[in-house]
């Protein structure tokens, strides 16, 4: 398929090419409008809106589009989250909502940024964007029930920082975002769920159940495309991962680990046993 240049991705009309549509969604700053745009894109993708892997796309504004709030601070400056108070639980739900908002953006970025991949790569990341938008919506609705809105508290930007580091290398992106940072979410989810349930917030605990179920699939997508790219490049996945983690200064893996979820997400038995 010949390469075609697609410009002006922020027009009101919805793009008819999937990667351009993803870029338009990514540039949207309003969270509610972004969620709605992702839903519209997913619906359009079932018809004539298909990915063109050869398209050359250019962003017309800074990436990602996001609201002025929350204020972004270093991780150590984010407030403490006591489960014994309503405010503390709201801070935790807000932190999770911010992670999911960034996850929408990282899925959209993976979808539009990298050309010349199989069509299934783009439809996989479309699914991720759609599910991350659902997670964000569930958490924001629950946050409203606690008397707060997205943007009321500070947040950190560690997840998006790794997305920015890997803009020029799809292999590094698959290695260090879904199968490293998002996989850490598989490990963190059960303890957080237990704390919320113990505090009596069963609705939040049920949302975390949905997130864990879907995130296993998201990490599996990252694992699958990472290995696909390693095969194409003639790389041994384990050695390549160690090199990429060192080169891009990925955070070291620390337990406790959710071994069962990691196996379901496509990590090999050898990889999981190495963590033990």
BELHUCOR-V426636 format. One record per residue. N is the residue number from 1. RES is the residue in three letters. PHI is phi in degrees with one decimal (999 if undefined). NEAR is the number of other ideal C-beta (glycine too) atoms within 10 Angstrom. D_LAST is the distance of its C-alpha to the last C-alpha in whole Angstrom. Layout:
N:RES:PHI:NEAR:D_LAST  N:RES:PHI:NEAR:D_LAST
This chain:
1:UNK:999:8:46  2:UNK:-66.8:6:48  3:UNK:-72.6:11:47  4:UNK:-129.6:11:48  5:UNK:-86.7:8:48  6:UNK:-118.7:17:48  7:UNK:-111.7:10:49  8:UNK:50.2:11:50  9:UNK:-85.5:22:47  10:UNK:-112.5:13:48  11:UNK:-70.1:11:51  12:UNK:-67.7:5:51  13:UNK:-67.2:7:51  14:UNK:-69.9:14:48  15:UNK:-61.6:22:47  16:UNK:-99.8:14:47  17:UNK:-119.0:19:45  18:UNK:-64.1:25:41  19:UNK:-67.3:28:40  20:UNK:-65.1:22:43  21:UNK:-63.2:26:42  22:UNK:-61.8:29:39  23:UNK:-64.3:25:40  24:UNK:-60.7:24:43  25:UNK:-62.3:30:40  26:UNK:-62.5:27:38  27:UNK:-77.0:22:41  28:UNK:-67.1:21:42  29:UNK:-89.8:13:41  30:UNK:-78.0:12:42  31:UNK:-58.4:21:39  32:UNK:-65.1:13:41  33:UNK:-67.5:12:43  34:UNK:-63.8:25:40  35:UNK:-60.4:22:38  36:UNK:-64.5:15:42  37:UNK:-66.2:22:42  38:UNK:-64.5:26:38  39:UNK:-62.6:16:40  40:UNK:-65.2:14:43  41:UNK:-63.7:23:41  42:UNK:-62.5:19:39  43:UNK:-67.5:11:42  44:UNK:-67.9:16:44  45:UNK:-66.2:19:41  46:UNK:-76.2:8:42  47:UNK:-118.2:8:46  48:UNK:-88.0:8:47  49:UNK:-84.8:20:45  50:UNK:-114.6:15:42  51:UNK:-76.0:25:40  52:UNK:-110.1:20:42  53:UNK:-60.2:16:40  54:UNK:-90.7:12:42  55:UNK:-65.2:21:44  56:UNK:-102.5:12:44  57:UNK:-111.0:20:43  58:UNK:-135.8:10:44  59:UNK:-72.9:17:43  60:UNK:-97.1:14:46  61:UNK:-155.9:12:44  62:UNK:-65.3:9:41  63:UNK:-108.5:19:38  64:UNK:-91.4:22:37  65:UNK:-73.0:20:39  66:UNK:-155.3:24:39  67:UNK:-73.3:13:41  68:UNK:-65.8:7:42  69:UNK:-112.1:13:40  70:UNK:-81.3:21:37  71:UNK:-68.1:10:37  72:UNK:-98.3:15:34  73:UNK:-132.5:13:33  74:UNK:-58.5:10:30  75:UNK:-51.6:9:27  76:UNK:-69.8:6:28  77:UNK:-96.0:10:31  78:UNK:-72.1:18:30  79:UNK:-61.1:13:32  80:UNK:-74.9:7:30  81:UNK:-122.0:18:29  82:UNK:-79.9:14:30  83:UNK:-76.2:16:30  84:UNK:-82.2:8:32  85:UNK:-126.4:11:35  86:UNK:-61.8:13:36  87:UNK:-62.1:14:36  88:UNK:-64.5:15:32  89:UNK:-66.2:23:31  90:UNK:-62.7:21:34  91:UNK:-63.0:23:32  92:UNK:-66.6:23:28  93:UNK:-61.9:26:30  94:UNK:-62.4:26:32  95:UNK:-61.8:20:29  96:UNK:-66.3:25:27  97:UNK:-61.8:27:30  98:UNK:-66.0:25:30  99:UNK:-60.2:22:27  100:UNK:-69.4:25:28  101:UNK:-63.1:27:31  102:UNK:-62.6:23:30  103:UNK:-67.1:28:28  104:UNK:-58.2:27:31  105:UNK:-64.9:24:32  106:UNK:-68.9:27:29  107:UNK:-66.6:27:30  108:UNK:-63.9:32:33  109:UNK:-66.9:25:33  110:UNK:-62.8:28:31  111:UNK:-73.6:27:34  112:UNK:-88.1:27:36  113:UNK:-74.7:21:35  114:UNK:-102.7:22:34  115:UNK:-86.0:15:37  116:UNK:62.3:11:37  117:UNK:-109.6:19:34  118:UNK:-59.7:12:35  119:UNK:-54.0:12:36  120:UNK:-62.9:13:33  121:UNK:-58.6:22:31  122:UNK:-71.8:21:34  123:UNK:-71.4:15:34  124:UNK:-61.9:21:30  125:UNK:-74.3:29:30  126:UNK:-63.1:24:33  127:UNK:-60.0:17:31  128:UNK:-60.6:25:29  129:UNK:-59.1:29:32  130:UNK:-62.5:19:33  131:UNK:-73.2:23:30  132:UNK:-64.8:27:29  133:UNK:-63.9:26:33  134:UNK:-62.7:19:33  135:UNK:-58.5:22:30  136:UNK:-59.8:25:32  137:UNK:-63.0:18:35  138:UNK:-63.3:21:34  139:UNK:-69.6:25:32  140:UNK:-65.6:21:36  141:UNK:-64.1:12:37  142:UNK:-67.8:20:35  143:UNK:-60.8:23:36  144:UNK:-61.5:13:40  145:UNK:-65.9:12:40  146:UNK:-92.9:18:38  147:UNK:88.0:10:41  148:UNK:-135.9:20:40  149:UNK:-132.3:15:39  150:UNK:-61.6:22:37  151:UNK:109.0:18:38  152:UNK:-71.8:14:39  153:UNK:-121.4:23:36  154:UNK:-73.5:18:35  155:UNK:-151.6:22:31  156:UNK:-112.7:19:29  157:UNK:-124.0:17:29  158:UNK:-60.5:14:26  159:UNK:-62.7:19:25  160:UNK:-68.3:22:28  161:UNK:-60.6:11:28  162:UNK:-71.6:20:26  163:UNK:-58.8:22:28  164:UNK:-65.4:11:31  165:UNK:-62.3:17:29  166:UNK:-107.9:22:28  167:UNK:-64.8:13:32  168:UNK:-100.8:9:33  169:UNK:-148.9:16:30  170:UNK:-66.4:19:29  171:UNK:-64.3:20:26  172:UNK:-63.7:23:24  173:UNK:-61.0:26:25  174:UNK:-65.6:27:23  175:UNK:-70.2:27:20  176:UNK:-106.0:26:20  177:UNK:-100.6:26:22  178:UNK:-64.8:29:20  179:UNK:-90.5:26:17  180:UNK:-119.7:21:16  181:UNK:-71.3:23:18  182:UNK:-69.1:23:19  183:UNK:-65.4:25:15  184:UNK:-63.8:16:15  185:UNK:-65.2:23:18  186:UNK:-61.5:23:16  187:UNK:-74.3:18:13  188:UNK:-78.9:16:16  189:UNK:-61.4:20:18  190:UNK:-59.4:16:18  191:UNK:-62.9:11:18  192:UNK:-65.1:20:21  193:UNK:-60.0:19:23  194:UNK:-62.8:13:22  195:UNK:-65.2:17:24  196:UNK:-66.0:22:27  197:UNK:-64.8:15:27  198:UNK:-64.2:10:28  199:UNK:-79.1:18:30  200:UNK:91.2:11:32  201:UNK:-94.1:22:32  202:UNK:-70.0:10:31  203:UNK:-63.6:12:32  204:UNK:-65.1:25:30  205:UNK:-60.8:17:27  206:UNK:-68.2:15:28  207:UNK:-63.7:22:28  208:UNK:-64.7:23:25  209:UNK:-62.6:13:24  210:UNK:-63.7:13:26  211:UNK:-62.5:26:24  212:UNK:-61.9:19:21  213:UNK:-55.4:13:23  214:UNK:-74.6:17:24  215:UNK:-67.3:25:21  216:UNK:-57.5:22:19  217:UNK:-65.8:16:22  218:UNK:-66.6:28:23  219:UNK:-66.7:27:19  220:UNK:-61.9:17:20  221:UNK:-61.9:23:23  222:UNK:-61.9:27:22  223:UNK:-61.2:22:19  224:UNK:-63.3:18:22  225:UNK:-74.9:25:25  226:UNK:-61.1:25:23  227:UNK:-68.3:17:22  228:UNK:-58.1:16:26  229:UNK:-68.5:22:27  230:UNK:-63.3:19:25  231:UNK:-60.8:10:27  232:UNK:-61.6:10:30  233:UNK:-89.3:9:29  234:UNK:69.2:7:28  235:UNK:-107.4:17:25  236:UNK:-82.3:9:22  237:UNK:-56.7:17:19  238:UNK:-64.7:13:16  239:UNK:-65.9:10:19  240:UNK:-64.6:19:21  241:UNK:-63.9:22:18  242:UNK:-59.8:13:17  243:UNK:-65.2:13:21  244:UNK:-67.0:21:22  245:UNK:-62.0:17:19  246:UNK:-71.7:9:21  247:UNK:-64.3:12:24  248:UNK:-99.4:16:24  249:UNK:54.9:10:22  250:UNK:-69.2:20:20  251:UNK:-64.4:12:18  252:UNK:-65.7:7:15  253:UNK:-79.9:13:11  254:UNK:-130.3:9:11  255:UNK:-80.6:9:9  256:UNK:-73.8:10:9  257:UNK:-109.3:17:8  258:UNK:-94.0:22:10  259:UNK:-61.7:17:9  260:UNK:-61.3:12:12  261:UNK:-65.8:20:14  262:UNK:-65.8:21:12  263:UNK:-65.1:14:13  264:UNK:-63.1:16:16  265:UNK:-86.1:24:17  266:UNK:98.1:20:17  267:UNK:-72.6:22:13  268:UNK:-76.1:14:13  269:UNK:-59.5:9:11  270:UNK:-63.9:8:10  271:UNK:-64.5:16:9  272:UNK:-69.1:16:7  273:UNK:-64.1:10:5  274:UNK:-64.2:11:5  275:UNK:-72.7:14:4  276:UNK:-69.5:7:0
